[in-house]
């Protein structure tokens, strides 16, 4: 039996990551002096020379460095075993008894809901619903002979289909593009080839940032809903799923239009070869009718999505809206029950035991560990949240609301390109909420823009799983092309968030 040696870079990153996790026991605890107020005095912060002294506690430093070390390992080494190491170190840190650490890891209501949501998401993937819908779209006659219409339909279809399976949408749409490239004579290095392959990933990210049903935006929205329930004094804004979806849909559609304008007038992409496209290329196989199983999964998905969205549409001051808002965490469980209970031709709509084979355990454990370690880092007795709040308050003091929103969007898009987007959002959310609370500002519009901005990172391989997939496509793309088109796309989307998203968010959440 041969044993493969680990690459030197992996060993170095592992040593650095684990070293960071132990540094909290030795580093000095940072402190800062701020103007004293009744809240700080009531919280027990000492007053020196008329100023309150805020110091991160030793436990806060230990938890913060454990979390930062795990994030470093997630970024440069692996996303699985660092979760276990982080939980172990937290259990041995003395922050809370080990049984409570484990119950917090898997007993958090949001984590349980995410578990059932990811189970249902795998049922969607196994049903091949998105593949059927993509073929249906490409069988439409109006796209033939209209290169820009075809391009727009491919981008919009990718964005919409990604609501079913975001992380695998590229493996569905890229082969379609390869077939088109081959027939019309496009080759590697052509602008249309490079931009479209990159933009398919950008569409997945736009969907990831829009999706209030599962993963992406759903995770950060769910975190805000959880904070609202557990921290009534934090004045957490109501961000209903339906309202956020409308906000995100507007940004996404404007961004798609902007990206096409970028292709046409800035990069000046030659689309004339698409005029040679034979319609039969897009229809290699006749479109088969949607199966009963696929229809069943679609119906279950509609019930699931409606359960999440309806309270934000009809309000909570009626019997139906109040019931759905109280029980929204049960929506994925109901969907799973339906696809497992309803039988067609002697078989369940979805065999959950089969979907378990492709269940995204890495994603689930990463989210569960991120929530646990983030809560431990910013929890009571650490002073991390209030310290970070005052750092941001000092840096952003004097900003108007519009300027503050812009600064937060830019901070989010910059940081998320070097760390896991969901984790970053989970950590910064309570800090931003506390800052808005201190400034006496409505956190709703700001948080909506922040959530969208923090989820669209694609400029480095560490930014997101989508970016890692993109940088791995060395057969068709060079790193220079990827960086050029992801950076330009990110800048355009950030511009859309600032110019369109902030005013829209103020109307919807103001």
Buried (B, 14 or more C-beta within 10 A) or exposed (E): EEEEEEEEEEEEBBEBBBEBBBBBEEBEBEEBBBEBEEEBEEEEBEEEEEBBBBBBBBBBBBBBBBBBBBBBBBBBBBBBEBBEBBBEBBBEBEBBEEEEBEEBBEEBEBBBBBBBBBBBBBBBBBBBBBBBBBBEBBEEEEBBEBBBBBBBBBBBBBBBBBBBBBBBBBEBBBEBBBBBBEBBEBEEEBBBBBBBBBBBBBBBBBBBBBBBBBBBBBBBBBBBBBBBEEEEEBBBBEBBBBBBBBBBEBBBBBBBBBBBEBBEEEBEBEBEBBEEBEEEBBEEEEEEEBBEBBBBBBBBBEEBBBBBBBBBBBEBEEEEBBBBBEEBBBBBBBBBBBBBEBEEEEEBBBBBEEBEEEBBEEBBBBBBBBBBBBBBBBBEEBBBBBBBBBBBBEEBEEBEBEEBBBBBBBBBBBBBBBBBBBBBBBBBBBBBBBBBBBBEBBBBBBBBBBBBBBBBBBBBBBBBBBBEBBBEBEEBBEEEBBBBBBEBBBEBBBBBBBEBBBBBBBEBBE
